[in-house]
Amino acid sequence: MEMSMAQTKDQIEDQNKATVQAGFDAWKNGTGSPYDSLAQDATWEIVGNSAASRVYTSKADFINTVIRPFNARMSTRLIPTIRSVYADGDTVIVFFDAEGTARDGKPYRNTYTWYLQLRGKQIVKASAFYDSVAFNDFWERVTPQP
């Protein structure tokens, strides 16, 4: 973990938690998202065996391949509810639920854990875990709106 001599580990953790919390608050309020803090060259790994599981090698790759097609399958936006947030050095762990309504009228609900590594106020690496069965059902069942 790299940190300047001017900042303590606690200060870095507090700053990182505040950055992530602000992204989740914006997502919940419909004014932005945690993805706003993604570095252009960030890597985002969706762990497991879902239809979207792989390592995305840039912000554009992840947003264009997962987030835009996901949102195009929704009739109401996905809204997160954080259960807990933890920080350890440059990493913030967020445990949360999210739910919204898919274009077919059925609810989409899932529980996520994201491990977010930050540098400055940008997310440079992420590993995401969620219920692949619920995600795959939604991904295959609902056609994205053009």
N, C-alpha and C positions, 0 to 999 in steps of 0.2 A: 504494500500500500504506500503510495506516495502522498506526502502532505508537506505543506510548507512549514517552516519553523514557526511561523506566526500563528498557525492554527493548531489547536489541540485536537486530539481524536474526538472528544466530545463535541467540539465546535463543528467539525466536519460532519459528524453524524447528525447533529441538529440541522445543519444546512441541507444535507441530503434528504432528511425526512421532510423538511419544510418544502423542498422542491417537489418531491413526490406527492405530498399531501395537497399542495396547490394544484397539481395536475389532476388529481382525483376530485378535488372540489370543483374545478372547472368542468370536468366530465359530468359530474352529478348535476351541476347547474346548467349544462348545455352550452357553456361558453368556451370550451376547449377540451383538452384531454392530456393524459400523461404523455402521449405520443408527441406533443408539442416540444417536449424536452429531449426527444431522441436526437442524438448526433447524426449527421448525414451518413457517416460510415459505421454506425452502430450495428452490432450483430444482435439478432433476436432469435432465440431458439425456442421452438415449441417442442417440448419433450414428450415422448410417448409414441403412440401409434395412431393418432388422429389423421384425418384427411389433410390437415395443414401442418403436420409435424415434420419439421426440418429446421435447418439453420438458414435464416435470412441474412444476407450479407450487407444490407444497407437499409436505411430508413425507407427509401423509395421502394425497394424490393418487398419489404414487409407490408407497408401501407397499401401498395398496389395489388399484392397477391392475397393478402388476408383481410385487412381492415375494410377497404372499399367494397370488396365482394360480400363481406359479412354484413356491413351496413345496408347494402342493396337488397339483402334478404329480410330486413326488418321493416315493419310498418310503424313501430314506435322505437325510439332509440333505447339502447342498452344503458341501464342506470346501475352504477356500482354502489355497494354498501360495504364499507371496510369493516372487517372484524378486528384486525390488528395490524400494526405496523412496527417493524423492528429495524434497527440499524446496527451495523457492525462495521466500523471503518468506512470504506467507500461503497458498501453494499447496503441496500434497503430491501427488506422483505415485506411484501404486502399480501395479506391473506384477506380475500374479499369474495362476496357474492355479487352477481350481476344478473339483471333480468330486464326483459322487454318483450314485445310481441312481434312474432314473425309475420311475414306477409300473408301466410296462410291462416292467420288469426290465432294460432296456438302460441302459448307462452314459450319463451326461451329463457331458461334459468341454468346457471352454472356457477360453480365455485372454483376460484382461481387462487394460485399462489404464484407471485412473480418475484424473482430475485433480480434486482436492478443494481448494476454497478455504475456509479456516477463518477465523472471527472469534472470538476467545476460544478456547473449547474446543468450538465447534460448527461443523459443516460447513454453509456457507451457499449453496454452489454446487458442482455436480458436473457433469463431462462424462465419460461412460463409453463406451469402445470395446470391442467384442468381435466374435467370428466370428458374423456374422448368419446364415450358412447353418446352422451347428450349432444356434444358438438357434431359428431358425424351424422346423427339423425337429422339435425337441423340443416347442416350443410348439403346433405343429399336430398332432403325432402323439399326444400324451398328454393325456387328459382330466383336468381338475383333480378331485380328490376333494372332494365337498361338505363 
